[in-house]
Amino acid sequence: MQFIPQILFLLALGFGLVFFARNVQRMRRNIKLGRDLDRSDQKDKRLSKMLRVAMGQSKMVTKPIAGTLHVIVYVGFVIINIEVLEIIIDGLFGTHRVFSFIGPAYGFLIGSFEILALLVAVSVILFWIRRNIIKIKRFILTEMKGWPKNDANYILYIELVLMILFLTMNGADLHLQQVGAAGYAHEAGVVGAFPISQYIAPFFEGMAEASVIVIERAAWWMHILGILFFLNYLYYSKHLHILLAFPNVYFSNLKPQGEFRNLEAVTDEVKMMMDPDADPFAEPEAGDEEEMPEKFGASDVQDLSWFQLLSSYTCTECGRCTAECPANQTGKLLSPRKIMMSTRDRLEEVGEGLNKDKNFKPEDDGKQLLDDYITREELWACTTCNACVEACPVGIDPLSIIMDMRQYLVMEESAAPSELNGAMTNIENNGAPWPYNQQDRLGWAEEA
């Protein structure tokens, strides 16, 4: 009977980790549906960017209030969860505060954890107020209705409850140390190392020792089970960026933001057309056929790169990209955040098909990213200014998805807007996007 708690803990830990591993494998499978992309260059520069942007939160603090609160939650949550190592050891071996033997250093750690827990709780409450009472504009746009709004609030509730459980556990523990309860008295060396929970401990005075032990144990169990639940909830939440921000920033585009990707097949064809010695009717050399893409651009998730699919999972839905988008600011339908959310939704739909049938193909359900998730109006509203790319705190590039889908519309469906078709026709005929003959270009100067 004495080993039942350890057995239950082992089962809970094992189930949580196995379920998490299964979801990670599914996510990895979904991301690998994307086309290949080489991002193995400039490793030192990539590592430096990851440390500065993902770990150092350098782009978060461009908005001081939100950035500061986020840094507190980020640092606090990471550091507080160092304690999870002790909880796991205690849970597996039936010990209690196994690291308390290190004395003053342990007291300093617990004290630091408690201060951070309080700061995290305050920050989470302020985040909730910003979303639900102040209702900052980027949090109440159309794409944030329903699940996205609820998901953001659920995360805040979970984080707040975890911090409360942590402090309650410590408060009950401190009271039991002070009264010399069996299994707690040996920790008297760390009494006084609880700067926040020392104000919670008095609430347990006058209660039966057994009742306080039940409260302490209940808070301990709910805290670790809450962490395991949170870990597995991440896959279904925008908070996947907690894990994916680091690889996403590392593999992000290092080229100048104004430089668009050219298709080698198209470039080679243009070069051939401009080469007076080239034979346009010559048979392609062996191997050249494989270089020609099956289709130009992207109409569904499998046409995007693996990095673009990774970014769809990484999106924090913070809305900074949309808040900076000039098209969105002027009332256009485009929201860069919605582009990423729609890509993830479609990828998840394809993933569900693969969960049911490993031979499932994206085209089997009669849907695609274009039209069913992202409209043509959204795509053509983009000004390609790169404001969304610059604003993203985790290196996401919504513009690359927009450009790939535009490329599909132009090169596969000849479905460019009439204004663009007119400009391209003028370039072909007049060498400029304006409808004037080349001989008449300087007419305006003569009239002046």
C-alpha positions in Angstrom: 0.0 0.0 0.0 2.8 2.4 0.7 4.0 2.3 -2.9 0.6 3.2 -4.4 1.3 7.0 -4.6 4.6 6.3 -6.4 2.8 3.9 -8.8 0.1 6.4 -9.5 2.6 9.1 -10.1 4.6 6.9 -12.5 1.5 6.1 -14.4 0.5 9.8 -14.6 4.0 10.9 -15.7 4.3 8.1 -18.2 0.9 8.8 -19.8 1.6 12.5 -20.0 5.0 12.0 -21.6 3.8 9.3 -24.0 0.8 11.4 -25.1 3.0 14.4 -25.6 5.5 12.4 -27.7 2.6 11.1 -29.8 1.5 14.7 -30.6 5.1 15.8 -31.3 5.4 12.9 -33.8 2.2 13.9 -35.5 3.2 17.5 -35.7 6.6 16.5 -37.1 4.8 14.4 -39.7 2.5 17.3 -40.7 5.4 19.7 -41.0 7.3 17.2 -43.3 4.4 17.4 -45.8 6.0 20.7 -46.9 8.5 20.9 -49.7 12.2 20.8 -48.9 14.0 23.9 -48.1 17.7 24.3 -47.2 18.2 26.4 -44.1 21.5 24.9 -43.0 23.7 27.9 -43.9 25.2 30.6 -41.6 24.9 28.5 -38.5 26.7 31.0 -36.3 24.4 33.8 -37.4 21.3 31.6 -36.9 22.4 30.7 -33.4 23.1 34.3 -32.5 19.7 35.3 -33.8 18.0 32.5 -31.9 19.7 33.5 -28.6 18.9 37.2 -29.1 15.3 37.0 -30.4 13.9 33.7 -29.0 15.7 33.4 -25.7 16.5 37.1 -25.2 13.0 38.3 -26.2 14.6 41.3 -28.0 11.6 41.8 -30.3 9.0 41.4 -27.6 10.1 44.5 -25.7 9.5 46.8 -28.7 6.1 47.1 -27.0 7.2 47.9 -23.5 4.1 47.0 -21.4 3.3 43.7 -23.2 7.0 42.9 -23.6 7.8 43.4 -19.9 4.8 41.3 -18.8 5.7 38.6 -21.3 9.3 38.5 -20.1 8.2 38.1 -16.5 5.8 35.2 -17.4 8.5 33.6 -19.7 11.3 33.8 -17.2 9.1 33.0 -14.2 7.4 30.0 -15.8 10.7 28.5 -17.0 12.6 29.0 -13.8 9.7 27.9 -11.5 9.4 24.7 -13.5 13.0 23.8 -12.5 11.2 22.7 -9.3 9.5 20.1 -11.4 12.7 18.0 -11.3 12.4 17.8 -7.5 8.7 17.0 -7.8 9.4 14.1 -10.2 12.1 12.7 -7.9 9.8 13.0 -4.9 6.9 11.5 -6.8 8.9 8.5 -8.0 10.8 7.7 -4.8 8.3 8.8 -2.1 10.6 11.5 -0.7 9.6 15.0 0.2 11.6 18.1 -0.8 14.6 15.9 -1.6 16.9 18.8 -2.3 16.2 20.6 1.0 19.5 19.1 2.3 21.5 21.8 0.5 20.2 24.3 3.1 20.5 28.0 2.5 20.9 27.6 -1.3 17.6 25.7 -1.4 16.0 28.4 0.7 17.2 31.0 -1.8 15.8 29.0 -4.8 12.4 28.5 -3.1 12.3 32.2 -2.2 13.2 33.2 -5.8 10.5 30.8 -7.2 7.9 32.3 -4.9 8.6 35.9 -5.9 8.5 34.9 -9.6 5.3 33.0 -9.0 3.7 36.1 -7.6 5.0 38.3 -10.5 3.7 35.7 -13.0 0.3 35.7 -11.3 0.1 39.5 -11.5 1.2 39.6 -15.1 -1.3 36.9 -16.1 -4.1 39.0 -14.5 -3.0 42.1 -16.3 -2.9 40.1 -19.6 -6.5 39.0 -19.0 -7.6 42.6 -18.3 -5.9 43.7 -21.5 -7.8 41.1 -23.5 -11.2 41.0 -21.9 -11.8 44.4 -20.3 -9.6 47.0 -22.1 -10.1 44.9 -25.3 -7.0 46.0 -27.2 -8.0 46.1 -30.9 -5.6 43.4 -32.2 -7.2 40.9 -29.7 -10.8 41.4 -30.9 -10.5 41.2 -34.7 -12.7 38.7 -36.6 -10.2 35.8 -36.6 -10.0 36.0 -32.8 -13.6 35.1 -32.2 -14.5 31.8 -30.7 -11.8 29.3 -30.0 -8.7 31.6 -30.4 -10.2 34.0 -27.8 -11.1 31.1 -25.5 -7.7 29.4 -26.0 -5.9 32.6 -24.9 -8.0 32.8 -21.8 -7.7 29.1 -21.0 -3.9 29.5 -21.0 -4.1 32.5 -18.6 -6.4 30.6 -16.3 -4.1 27.5 -16.3 -1.0 29.6 -15.5 -2.8 31.5 -12.7 -4.1 28.3 -11.1 -0.6 26.7 -11.3 1.0 29.6 -9.5 -1.8 29.6 -6.9 -1.3 25.9 -6.3 2.5 26.3 -6.0 2.1 29.0 -3.4 -0.6 27.1 -1.5 1.5 24.0 -1.5 4.4 26.0 0.0 2.2 27.8 2.5 0.8 24.5 3.8 4.3 23.0 3.8 5.7 25.9 5.8 2.9 25.6 8.4 3.6 21.8 8.8 7.3 22.6 9.2 6.5 25.1 11.9 4.4 22.7 13.9 6.9 19.9 13.5 4.7 17.5 11.5 6.2 14.1 10.8 8.0 14.2 7.4 8.2 18.0 7.4 10.1 18.8 10.6 13.5 17.9 9.2 13.1 20.8 6.8 13.3 23.4 9.6 16.5 24.7 8.1 14.6 26.3 5.3 11.9 27.9 7.4 11.9 31.6 6.6 12.8 30.9 2.9 9.2 31.4 1.9 8.8 35.2 1.3 5.3 34.9 -0.2 3.8 31.8 1.3 4.7 32.9 4.8 1.6 35.1 4.5 -0.5 32.1 3.4 0.7 29.8 6.2 -1.3 31.6 8.9 -4.6 30.6 7.2 -3.9 27.0 8.3 -3.5 27.8 12.0 -6.2 26.1 14.0 -6.7 23.4 11.4 -6.0 19.8 12.2 -2.6 18.7 11.1 -4.1 15.9 9.0 -6.3 18.4 7.2 -3.3 20.6 6.3 -1.4 17.6 5.1 -4.3 16.7 2.8 -4.3 20.3 1.5 -0.5 20.3 0.9 -0.7 16.9 -0.8 -3.7 17.9 -2.9 -1.9 21.1 -4.1 1.2 19.1 -4.8 -0.6 16.6 -6.9 -2.7 19.2 -8.7 0.4 21.2 -9.5 2.3 18.4 -11.2 -0.8 17.0 -12.9 -1.6 20.6 -14.1 1.9 20.9 -15.5 1.5 17.6 -17.4 -1.9 18.7 -18.6 -0.5 22.1 -19.7 2.3 20.3 -21.6 -0.1 18.3 -23.6 -2.6 21.1 -24.1 0.2 23.0 -25.9 -0.3 21.0 -29.1 -3.9 22.2 -29.4 -3.0 25.8 -28.4 -1.3 28.9 -29.8 1.2 28.4 -27.0 3.1 25.9 -29.0 5.4 28.9 -29.5 6.8 28.1 -26.1 8.6 25.1 -27.7 8.8 26.1 -31.4 9.9 29.7 -31.1 13.5 28.6 -30.8 13.7 26.4 -34.0 11.5 28.8 -35.9 13.8 31.8 -35.2 16.9 29.6 -35.9 15.6 28.5 -39.3 14.1 31.9 -40.2 15.0 33.7 -43.4 18.3 35.6 -43.2 18.1 37.2 -46.6 17.1 40.9 -47.0 13.4 41.2 -46.5 12.8 42.8 -49.9 14.4 39.9 -51.7 11.8 37.6 -53.1 12.5 34.0 -54.1 12.9 33.3 -57.8 12.0 29.9 -59.4 15.1 28.5 -61.0 13.0 26.8 -63.7 11.5 30.2 -64.7 14.9 32.0 -64.5 16.6 29.4 -66.7 13.8 29.7 -69.3 14.1 33.5 -69.4 17.8 33.2 -69.8 17.3 30.7 -72.6 14.9 33.1 -74.4 17.4 35.9 -74.1 20.3 33.8 -75.4 20.6 34.2 -79.2 22.5 30.9 -79.5 19.9 28.9 -77.6 17.7 26.4 -79.4 14.1 26.7 -78.0 13.2 23.4 -79.6 16.1 21.4 -78.2 15.3 18.4 -76.0 16.0 18.9 -72.3 19.1 17.2 -71.1 18.9 14.2 -68.8 17.9 15.2 -65.3 16.5 18.6 -66.3 12.9 17.3 -66.3 13.2 16.8 -62.5 14.1 20.4 -61.9 10.8 21.6 -63.4 8.3 21.9 -60.5 5.1 20.0 -60.8 3.2 23.3 -60.4 4.2 26.8 -59.7 3.4 28.5 -56.4 1.2 27.1 -53.7 -2.5 26.3 -53.6 -2.4 23.9 -50.6 -0.2 23.2 -47.6 1.9 20.5 -49.3 3.0 23.2 -51.8 4.5 25.3 -49.0 7.9 24.7 -47.5 8.4 22.8 -44.2 9.5 26.1 -42.6 6.3 27.8 -43.5 4.3 24.9 -42.0 6.5 25.1 -38.9 5.8 28.8 -38.6 2.0 28.1 -38.8 2.4 26.0 -35.6 4.7 28.6 -34.1 2.3 31.6 -34.5 1.5 33.2 -31.2 -1.6 34.9 -32.5 -0.3 38.1 -30.8 -1.5 40.2 -33.7 1.5 42.4 -33.9 1.8 41.6 -37.6 -1.8 42.6 -38.3 -1.6 45.7 -36.2 1.3 46.9 -38.4 -0.2 45.8 -41.7 -1.2 48.9 -43.8 -3.7 47.0 -45.8 -5.5 45.9 -42.6 -5.3 49.4 -41.2 -7.1 50.8 -44.2 -10.0 48.3 -43.9 -8.8 45.7 -46.3 -9.7 42.0 -45.6 -6.1 41.0 -45.2 -4.8 40.0 -41.7 -1.3 38.4 -41.7 -2.2 36.7 -38.5 -5.2 35.1 -40.1 -3.0 33.8 -43.0 -0.9 31.9 -40.4 -3.9 30.7 -38.5 -5.7 29.5 -41.7 -2.5 27.6 -42.8 -2.3 25.8 -39.4 -6.1 25.0 -39.5 -5.8 23.5 -43.0 -2.6 21.6 -42.0 -4.4 20.2 -38.9 -7.3 19.1 -41.1 -4.9 17.3 -43.4 -3.3 15.8 -40.3 -6.6 14.5 -39.0 -7.1 12.8 -42.4 -3.7 11.1 -42.0 -4.6 10.0 -38.5 -7.5 8.1 -39.9 -5.8 6.9 -43.0 -2.0 7.0 -43.5 -2.5 7.0 -47.3 -4.7 10.1 -47.1 -3.7 12.9 -49.5 -4.6 16.6 -49.1 -6.6 16.6 -52.3 -8.7 13.7 -51.2 -11.1 15.8 -49.2 -11.9 18.2 -52.0 -10.5 21.2 -50.1 -7.4 23.3 -50.3 -5.8 26.2 -48.6 -6.7 28.6 -51.5 -10.3 29.7 -51.5 -11.4 27.3 -48.7 -9.3 28.9 -46.0 -7.6 32.0 -47.6 -9.5 34.1 -50.1 -8.0 35.7 -53.2 -9.1 39.1 -51.9 -6.9 38.6 -48.9 -3.9 37.7 -51.1 -4.2 40.6 -53.5 -4.7 43.1 -50.6 -1.1 42.7 -49.6 1.3 45.5 -50.4 4.4 43.3 -49.9 5.8 45.9 -47.5 7.2 43.3 -45.1 5.8 45.2 -42.0 4.3 41.9 -40.8 7.6 40.1 -41.1 9.5 42.9 -39.2 6.8 42.9 -36.4 6.8 39.2 -35.7 8.6 38.4 -32.4 9.4 34.8 -33.4 10.6 35.1 -37.0 7.4 34.2 -38.9 7.0 35.3 -42.5 3.4 35.5 -43.6 4.4 37.3 -46.7 6.2 34.3 -48.1 2.9 32.3 -48.0 1.0 35.2 -49.7 3.6 35.4 -52.5 3.7 31.7 -53.1 -0.1 31.6 -53.4 -0.1 34.7 -55.7 2.4 32.9 -57.8 0.1 30.0 -58.2 -2.8 32.2 -59.2 -0.7 34.0 -61.8 1.3 31.1 -63.3 -1.2 28.3 -62.9 -4.6 29.9 -63.2 -3.8 33.2 -65.0 -6.0 34.7 -62.4 -4.2 38.0 -61.6 -6.4 41.1 -61.0 -7.2 43.1 -64.1 -5.0 45.9 -62.9 -2.0 43.6 -62.7 -2.8 42.0 -66.1 -2.9 45.4 -67.6 0.4 46.4 -66.1 2.1 43.1 -67.3 0.7 43.6 -70.8 2.0 47.1 -70.9 5.5 45.9 -69.7 5.4 43.3 -72.5 4.3 45.8 -75.2 5.8 49.1 -74.0 8.6 48.1 -71.7 6.9 49.9 -68.8 3.7 49.4 -66.7 2.1 52.5 -68.2 -0.1 52.4 -71.3 2.1 54.7 -73.3 4.2 54.0 -76.4 7.9 54.1 -75.8 8.2 57.0 -78.2 5.7 59.0 -76.2 7.4 58.6 -72.8 8.9 62.1 -72.7 5.7 63.8 -73.9 5.0 65.1 -70.5 8.3 67.0 -70.4 7.5 68.7 -73.7 4.1 69.8 -72.4 5.7 71.2 -69.3 
